Amino acid sequence: MQDGSLIPRFGRARRDATLAVLEGFHPLKHALRFGAEVVELVCRDRRELDALAARLAPDVRERIDGLSREIAPSVFDKLAPLAPTTGVMSLARRPQVDVTTALADPRSTPLIVLENPRDLGNLGACVRVAAAADAAGVIATGSHDPWHPDALRGAAGLHFALPVARVAQIAALAGDERDLVALDPDGEELDPASLPARALLAFGSERDGLSYELLARAQRRVRIPMRKGVSSLNLATSVAAVLFAWRLAGRAD
């Protein structure tokens, strides 16, 4: 493939629901660690990439070396709206995520529901936190694709570590055996030890919170205890606070 043909290829990949565009080294590193099929890997300088892999990801260094090819910097800089400073970009096949299978995960770990998240970077940060906490998955509603390159960058490629999918509306999760627990400022104070096993933990946006429809469906409403006068937390911070409170309470499998 000629270097110049990479520009339209990466452009098309940003609109292709079967591909994930990985901008930078950390998304590539995590994608490879968690079994992604990388179909294209280009860099500005192979020696610099190898040195980066030796320092930050020796476990996948050999695979990166076998997949990578060096291209002209003038072409590389046109593959993304903002070229990653680590000098590497890649394409990987998206896994086929079955929401029903994710919901059926038998472990006690919760599954995160994000209702209509607005910021793709913040959505990605939620995925990163959920992967670190070994959550059962992240399900988003709304118009944003949780596999958008901006979300993948915010997650450092950790979409490949757990199921990440979008559903049209929260009703698609109805009928599951998991209890729906809504994060709501008017709920009872969070007690991690009392969270039901395999809960669906639902989070809304900082501005609007959760919809009345979702709150009406919830079996419980809980709030994160905060200093008086502080109205809300960043979405990813809220997800992190609840998940790690749950883990530190000894609830993880």
C-alpha positions, 0 to 999 in steps of 0.5 A, a space after each residue: 500500500 502506498 503511503 498516500 492511500 493511508 489518508 483516505 483509509 484512516 478517514 474511512 475507518 473513522 466512520 466504519 462500525 467494524 473498525 477501531 482507530 487507535 491514536 497513539 501508543 497506549 491504545 495500541 498497547 492495551 488493544 494488543 494485550 487484550 486480544 485485538 486484531 490489529 490490521 494496520 500499524 504505522 509510525 513515524 520512526 520504527 526505532 523510536 517506536 521500538 524504544 517506546 515499546 521496550 520501555 512501556 510495553 515489553 510484553 507486546 514489543 515483539 508483536 508491535 515490531 512485527 506489525 509496524 511500518 514506517 511512513 513519511 511524517 507528512 503522511 502520518 500527520 494527516 491521519 488524524 485531526 491531531 497527530 499523536 505525539 507518540 508517533 504511532 497510529 493503528 486500526 483494529 477490528 472491533 469485537 462483536 459485543 453481545 449486550 445480552 452476554 454482557 448482562 449475563 456475566 455471572 460474576 458479582 461485579 457490576 455493569 456500568 450504564 451511561 445514559 446519554 453521555 455528552 463528552 466522548 473523552 469522558 465516556 472513554 475515561 469511564 471505560 478506562 475506570 471500568 476496565 481497571 475495576 474489572 467491571 462486567 462492561 459499559 453500556 451507553 445510550 444516546 447518539 454517541 458511538 462509544 467506540 469513536 476514536 476520541 472515546 478510544 483515546 480517552 480509554 487508552 484502548 481499554 475497550 478491548 478489555 471488557 464489553 463496550 456497546 451502545 443500546 438505543 434506550 434503557 428499555 433494552 436492558 429490561 427483564 434482566 436479573 440485575 438490579 438497576 441502581 441509579 446515581 441520584 443526588 436525592 438518593 440514599 447515601 452510598 454504602 458500598 457493602 449494601 450494593 446488590 451483587 451484579 448491579 446495573 450502576 446507572 450514571 447520567 450527565 453532570 448537567 442533567 443527571 438521569 432521566 425520569 424514565 430511568 429513575 422510575 425503573 431503578 430499584 434503588 437510588 444512591 448518592 455519593 457523599 460530598 462536601 456541602 456546596 459541591 453540586 456534582 462530580 465529573 462523570 468518570 470521577 463518579 464512576 471511579 468513586 463508586 466502583 472503587 468504593 465497591 472494590 475496597 469494600 471487598 465486593 470483588 470476585 
